[in-house]
Structures are given as C-alpha cells and as structure tokens.
Amino acid sequence: MGSNLDHIYPVFDKMLPREAKEELLGQRGAVIWMYGLSGSGKSTLANLLERCLHEQGKMVKVLDGDNVRSGLNSNLGFSDEDRLENIRRVAEVAKLFADSGIVTVTSFITPNNELRDIAREVIGDDDLLEVYVKASFETCAERDPKGLYARVKAGEVKQFTGKDSAFEEPSRPDLIIDTETLSEDDALEQLFSAVLAMIDQKIG
C-alpha cells in the first residue's frame, strides 16, 4: 500500500519568496515561542508584547493555547499523543506566519523538552526565540487567573500539568523570564528587548 503522501506535489519553488513578503512588510518574520505553567504569565506577556510591537509598526499574530484548542485543535485532548499533535500543528502554523514575514507570538504550556524540540525542528533555529516564562506551581496556584487550580484541587480537572502531568524544566531556552521575581513591566521590557534584537536584523 502506498503512502498517503504519494499523490502530493509541493510547489514551494513557484510561490513568491519569503524575502519579498518581508520587504513588503519591512520586518523579519519570526516565532516567539513562550511556554510555562498555567498562570505563569505567558498570555499576559504575549498580549502586551503584541501591543508593543504593533505600536512599533510590526505585523504580529498571537497564537494562544486556549484559543487554538477552541478552534483548530478542538478535536485534541490532553493525552501525551494529543499534546504532541497540538504542538506540532501550532508549530506548522507559526512557521507559515513567519514565512509570510509576520512576527508570531505563541503561548502554550509545552510541558517537556520533547515537545519543545518538535517546535524547534519544525520552525528552525534561525526563526525561533524560545522563551521560558518561569513560575512555580505554588505561585501559579496562588494567582489562579482562570480558576483552574481551584478546580484541580476539587478533583474536577484531570491530566493537569504540574500535578497529574509533569512539567519538565527546559534544557536550552533562549530566554528565561522569572515572573516571581520580576514586575510585569520589567518582564515585558526584558522580553521586548530580546524580540527587537531578533527581528530588527537585516532583512534578506
């Protein structure tokens, strides 16, 4: 039996090159992959970063875990296999945006190094800024912005990262933002500076 890819014929070489799109937008495409426990501050920083970059005249797209799981990945659960597929799909989408010259900011728990490596393999080292938004389980449980930790404590949520499902400390993040020790403004400044240093490199 033949592969289900036997009848697929990619035509990437016939499409408008990435450089033309980056020149049109006047910016370099990139993926800012932010990860950490629920409540660590990923989504908050992603949304603030989007606004800062927009004010600088940059074209930005945020891919948020809850938003993507309510649409594109609504058929996926939280098993190891589904978590892997969730990250693989998001990485492929983020790569498409980056190839169009768009700065793409993702906010996904991405709980282990295997998943982070998958994202890096799909997106590529040159286009990826891997950002660990660090905060302990205890701190995130105290913040509990979505009420998830209270539901976990009540036994209403299973396979929760940091409790039932492990969160692995990263092996090679490009940037660590510790939201336990940094104020929101300082955390944003650190993130914004790193992103600008990446995307302001010469286009082409």
Secondary structure as GFF3:
##gff-version 3
##sequence-region A 1 204
A	DSSP	three_ten_helix	12	14	.	.	.	ID=ss1
A	DSSP	alpha_helix	18	25	.	.	.	ID=ss2
A	DSSP	beta_strand	30	35	.	.	.	ID=ss3
A	DSSP	alpha_helix	42	55	.	.	.	ID=ss4
A	DSSP	beta_strand	60	64	.	.	.	ID=ss5
A	DSSP	alpha_helix	65	69	.	.	.	ID=ss6
A	DSSP	alpha_helix	80	99	.	.	.	ID=ss7
A	DSSP	beta_strand	103	107	.	.	.	ID=ss8
A	DSSP	alpha_helix	113	123	.	.	.	ID=ss9
A	DSSP	three_ten_helix	125	127	.	.	.	ID=ss10
A	DSSP	beta_strand	128	134	.	.	.	ID=ss11
A	DSSP	alpha_helix	137	143	.	.	.	ID=ss12
A	DSSP	alpha_helix	148	153	.	.	.	ID=ss13
A	DSSP	beta_strand	175	178	.	.	.	ID=ss14
A	DSSP	alpha_helix	184	199	.	.	.	ID=ss15
###
